Structures are given as structure tokens and as C-alpha cells.
Amino acid sequence: MYKVMALDIGTKRIGVALSDYLLMLANGHSCISREPENNALDEINRIAKENNVQKIVVGVPINMDGSQGAQAMDCKEFAAKIKDYEVIFEDERLTSEAAEENLRQKKIDFRKNKGLVDIESACIILEQYLSRK
């Protein structure tokens, strides 16, 4: 049995979510700093090993017209540096807006802690992936 990890890769932070062993639920895990990049990659590997992860789902911000812009390319370049795991790309269009709405509904003030939005976005990315499994 294994878990699946999801990453919401931003320019400053990376939101992390993990599935359960039944691959049905997505749970927010943490938010890690993207810089320095080697530390971020080490932290992703540490979390993955500690949680018996075999697959990592990376959210890619596809433009509304279906094209891939600079941020999508940046996410893919970062993901290419992740070794030892199967990396799966997931369209993450509008996840930040959905994450903010989810947090508002839970009455969680995220304005001073944007990492909460990144974690919630990673959960949404993982839920999208798991819903097709």
C-alpha cells in the first residue's frame, strides 16, 4: 500500500497534500519554501519517504485557452528534478480561487498566511486526480 502526494508549486511556496492508503481522501500536509530549490526538493523527498509515497501529482496552471504559459513551464521544470517517483501532471486551473472559497466557508482567515491557500490548492489537485482513479 502506498500514498499519493500532490504539489501546488508556486514561485515562493509549495503546497503539499497526501492521500490516505485507500487513495480516496486528500489531506493537507504542509507548505514548504521553494527557495533554496535544493532544500525544497530534499523536503519533498523526505515527506515522500516518510509517508510511503509512490506517485507525485504536480498541478500545472494551464491557461483558460488551453495553452501553457511561463508558470506552467516553471512547474514542469521543477517537477523534472523530482527523482525516484512517478510524476503525474494535473490541470490546476482555478484551484487557488476554489481553495480561497473553501477556506472562507470553513471560516479560516488565510490573508496573513497564504501557505494555507497553497495547501488547500494541493488538496484540490489531489482530489481531482483521485476522483478518476
Rosetta blueprint (number, residue, H / E / L):
1 M L
2 Y L
3 K E
4 V E
5 M E
6 A E
7 L E
8 D E
9 I E
10 G L
11 T L
12 K L
13 R E
14 I E
15 G E
16 V E
17 A E
18 L E
19 S E
20 D L
21 Y L
22 L L
23 L L
24 M L
25 L L
26 A E
27 N E
28 G E
29 H E
30 S E
31 C E
32 I E
33 S E
34 R L
35 E L
36 P L
37 E H
38 N H
39 N H
40 A H
41 L H
42 D H
43 E H
44 I H
45 N H
46 R H
47 I H
48 A H
49 K H
50 E H
51 N L
52 N L
53 V E
54 Q E
55 K E
56 I E
57 V E
58 V E
59 G E
60 V E
61 P L
62 I E
63 N L
64 M L
65 D L
66 G L
67 S L
68 Q E
69 G L
70 A H
71 Q H
72 A H
73 M H
74 D H
75 C H
76 K H
77 E H
78 F H
79 A H
80 A L
81 K L
82 I L
83 K L
84 D L
85 Y L
86 E E
87 V E
88 I E
89 F E
90 E E
91 D E
92 E L
93 R L
94 L L
95 T H
96 S H
97 E H
98 A H
99 A H
100 E H
101 E H
102 N H
103 L H
104 R H
105 Q H
106 K L
107 K L
108 I L
109 D L
110 F L
111 R L
112 K L
113 N L
114 K L
115 G H
116 L H
117 V H
118 D H
119 I H
120 E H
121 S H
122 A H
123 C H
124 I H
125 I H
126 L H
127 E H
128 Q H
129 Y H
130 L H
131 S H
132 R L
133 K L
